[in-house]
Amino acid sequence: GWDWWLLEFDGTDEAFGLVEGYDDELGYFSIKEMAELNRQMGFAAVERDEHFSPRPLSAVRRR
């Protein structure tokens, strides 16, 4: 799976953070596009961790 670690959010759609997938990279991503993907797939392809608590980026990066 892939993980998106949100660092900044404009309050509407655009987010900035760490994406861990094939490669790790910092970049922008759309919250609305993730929600649209769930609607298109018909299930929660992208899930939000409701129990996540803020922590330093160094604590969430894969080792």
N, C-alpha and C positions, 0 to 999 in steps of 0.2 A: 504494500500500500504506500500511498504518498501521504505526507503530513504537511500542512500549512500552518506556520506559527505566526500569528498576526502580531505585528509590532506597532503599527499605526493604522488608524481608520478614519476616513473623512466624515463618518456619520451617516453617509448615504449609500455608497457603493464601493468606492475604491479603497483597497487595503494594501499595505506594504508589509512584507515580512519574509521569513525564511521558508523556502519550499524545499522539502526533502523528498526526492524521487529518484530518478536515474542518476542525477547529480544534485548536489546541494547548491542553492543559489538564493540570493536576496533579490526581491523584485516585487512588482505590483501585480495584484490579481483582483478580479471582480467578484464580490459577494453575490451580486445578482446572477452572474453567469453560473455560479455554483448551484444556486437555487433552481435555475432553469434546467441545469443538467439533471437534477433530481426529478423534476417534472417530466422531462423527456424520457428518462429511464423508467419511471414509474415506481421507483423505490429510492431509498436514501443512499445514493452512490457517494455522497459527501455528507458526513455526519459531524455535528458540532459536539464537542466534549462539554457537557453541561456542568461538570464538576471540576473543570480546570481552574487552577488558581494561579495568579500572576507569579512569574519567577524569571530570573535572568536567562537570557538567551543561551548562555553557556550551560545551563541546567537542562535544556531540552534538546540540544544538538545530539545527534547520534554519534557514538564514539567509534 
